[in-house]
Amino acid sequence: MKYFGILALALVACVAVSNAQSNNMSWGSIGPGDSLLDRQIISKPSKWLRIVTQDYTFPPPGSVQNRLITGIRVTDQYTNGKGGYASLYAGGPGYNSVTIHLKSQRSQGFKFIVEIFGR
């Protein structure tokens, strides 16, 4: 019975640690010949009982970009597990454009660093 209590306590500690992590995402692969095409810090404040969203598009509307995207890295700056989520909406690695949908948790804001690599 003593070992069961220790095992249960260890399991609870593991679950607590796994819930308090950033929600980082990456797509594709970033190689030694790739260069940074764009880097943006995107943040939105929280709204009470709401989920806030924003779409990030590269290249910006109205501009032309002929380089091929090889990798995308989205880094969540909220390290307490209350940050947002990023999902690939259109384009991405293998294309010359991308749209990423950024979404917060309810009643939370978000702050992401979005980096686009290509050649």
Residue pairs with C-beta under 8 A, 6 or more apart in sequence:
19 81
20 79
20 80
20 81
21 79
21 81
22 75
22 76
22 77
22 78
22 79
22 81
22 83
23 76
23 83
23 84
23 85
23 86
24 73
24 74
24 75
24 76
25 72
25 73
25 74
25 85
25 86
25 87
26 71
26 72
26 73
26 74
27 71
27 72
27 88
27 92
27 93
28 69
28 70
28 71
28 72
28 92
28 93
28 94
28 117
29 70
29 71
29 93
30 70
30 71
30 73
30 117
31 70
31 71
31 119
33 119
34 70
34 71
34 117
34 118
34 119
35 117
35 118
35 119
36 115
36 116
36 117
37 58
37 65
37 67
37 69
37 116
37 117
37 118
38 58
38 59
38 114
38 115
38 116
39 113
39 114
39 115
39 116
40 56
40 113
40 114
41 111
41 112
41 113
41 114
42 54
42 56
42 102
42 110
42 111
42 112
42 113
42 114
43 77
43 109
43 110
43 111
43 112
44 52
44 54
44 102
44 104
44 109
44 110
45 52
45 109
46 52
46 104
46 107
46 108
46 109
47 107
48 107
49 106
49 107
50 106
50 107
51 103
51 104
51 105
51 106
52 103
52 104
52 109
52 110
53 101
53 102
53 103
53 104
54 102
55 89
55 99
55 100
55 101
55 102
56 99
56 100
56 102
56 114
57 97
57 98
57 99
57 100
58 65
58 69
58 97
58 98
58 116
59 65
59 97
65 96
65 97
66 96
67 96
67 118
67 119
68 94
68 95
68 96
68 118
68 119
69 91
69 92
69 93
69 94
69 95
69 96
69 97
69 98
69 116
69 117
69 118
70 93
70 117
70 118
70 119
71 93
71 116
71 117
71 118
72 88
72 92
72 93
72 98
72 100
72 114
72 115
72 116
72 117
73 113
73 114
73 115
73 117
74 86
74 100
74 102
74 112
74 113
74 114
74 115
75 112
75 113
75 115
76 83
76 84
76 86
76 110
76 111
76 112
77 83
77 111
77 112
77 113
78 84
78 108
78 110
78 111
82 105
82 108
83 104
83 105
83 108
83 110
83 111
83 112
84 102
84 103
84 104
84 105
84 108
84 109
84 110
84 112
85 102
85 103
85 105
86 100
86 101
86 102
86 103
86 112
86 114
87 100
87 101
87 103
88 98
88 99
88 100
88 101
89 99
89 100
89 101
90 97
90 98
90 99
91 97
91 98
91 99
92 98
96 118
98 116
100 114
102 110
102 112
103 110
104 110
